Structure formats: structure tokens, C-alpha cells
Amino acid sequence: FKNFSNPIINFVLKRIVFPIGNHYEKPSDEIAQRICEHMTQPGVFRNRLTHLCYVDENAGTGVMENAFLAMHDMQAQFKDLKQWQRKGNIPA
């Protein structure tokens, strides 16, 4: 509700949606970080979220899915490359 520029609309909508008050709390940053880590790794958690998504190998969704999997497969090599750059073995 804070996104509404008019404070009156903000107040009225908040009272309509939450007439007895908002009893929900935002998740902590630690929980949000853990959820994001699970979402960005191939596995059961991500499969449950994306099992109904249409993935066409020739369209954007297929290209993005292949890029995601390739990025995940190359993570260890990318870390090695960054370490070599920090050590000065290869130019940045």
C-alpha cells in the first residue's frame, strides 16, 4: 500500500484489505536468501515451481532454460577463472 502516492487511498485500501489489521510479518532476509538459493539450483524445489511451464527449445523459454543449466554446469570453472584473474595469472 505504500506504493500509492495518495495517502488517503493508501489508508482506505489498507482498511478494506486488512479490516482488523495486518498480522503477517515479512520473512527474514536469511529465509528469503535460502529460498532464492534453492530456486537458482536445478533440483526438486525448482522442478516443483516450473513443472507446468511451457519450454519450447526454439523459443525464449527453451533458450533461457538451456542457458540456466549451462551456467549452473560451469559454476566451478567460473570460480577458478575469477581466482586466476585475482592472482594475476590471466588479464581481467
C-alpha positions, 0 to 999 in steps of 0.5 A, a space after each residue: 500500500 505504500 506504493 500509492 502516492 495518495 495517502 488517503 487511498 493508501 489508508 482506505 485500501 489498507 482498511 478494506 484489505 486488512 479490516 482488523 489489521 495486518 498480522 503477517 510479518 515479512 520473512 527474514 532476509 536469511 529465509 528469503 536468501 535460502 529460498 532464492 538459493 534453492 530456486 537458482 539450483 536445478 533440483 526438486 524445489 525448482 522442478 516443483 515451481 516450473 513443472 507446468 511451464 511451457 519450454 519450447 527449445 526454439 523459443 525464449 523459454 527453451 533458450 533461457 532454460 538451456 542457458 540456466 543449466 549451462 551456467 549452473 554446469 560451469 559454476 566451478 570453472 567460473 570460480 577458478 577463472 575469477 581466482 586466476 584473474 585475482 592472482 594475476 595469472 590471466 588479464 581481467 
